[in-house]
Amino acid sequence: MSETVLDVKGMNCPLPVLRANRALRSLAPGERLRVLATDRAAISDFKAFCRETGHDLLASSEEAGVLTFLIRKKEQP
């Protein structure tokens, strides 16, 4: 399974979600996007984004101040 990494460290809301949305548009259904962020607002932003768009938030974690979100692009209807 293909995975793309998007580094949005240092960017503040709403840029991490906007950049992730743009990156997801270029991925095939089922492919994964790993987002690296430092903005604490991204935690709730990505949960809401995935809930609203239908993408799967597979995992989220934090290590040394870097937040990681693993998102799987939704399958086409």
N, C-alpha and C positions, 0 to 999 in steps of 0.2 A: 504494500500500500504506500502510495506516494505521500510525502509530507513536506510542506513548505514552511520555512521559518520567517517570521516577520518581527523585526526588532523595532519597537516603538518606545524604547526606554528614553526617558527625559521628556516625552510628549505628555501634555495634559488633556483632560477631557475637553472635547469629544474626539480628539484626533486618533487615539488608539482604536476606537470602534470604527471610525470612518475609514481608516487605513485597512483594517481587517476586512471590512465589507468590500472594499475595492479589491483586495487580494483574493477573497473568496469568489468573486465574480469570474476570475480567470482560471479557477480550479474546476476539475471535472467532479460530478457528483460522487460522494464517498471519499474524496481525497481529504487529507487533514492539513490544518493550518495550526502551527505552534506560534503563539504570540508571546513575546517577551516585553513586559511593561514595568514601569515603576510608579505610575499614578495609582494611588490607593482606590480612587473612584472607579477604576477599571474592574474591580471585583464585582460590584453591583451592575456596572454597565454591561459587561459581557454576559452575565446571567440574563439580564433583560433583553439584550440583543438576540441571544439564541432562542429565548422563549418566543419573542416576537417574529423571528424570521424562519424558525423551524430547523435551524442548524443544531447539531448536537454538541453541547459542551461536555466533552468526555472527561476532562480532568482540569483541575486548577491547583496550583501550589505556589509557595513562596520560599525563596532561599536567598539569603544575603540581600534582602531588599528588592529582589527581582521577582515579579509575579509572572507565572507561566500559565497560559491557557491553551488547552488542546481542543480544537474545534473540528468537527467533521462536517463537511458540506452536505446539506440535505440532498436526498435523492430526488430526481425530477418526478413530478406526478405522472 
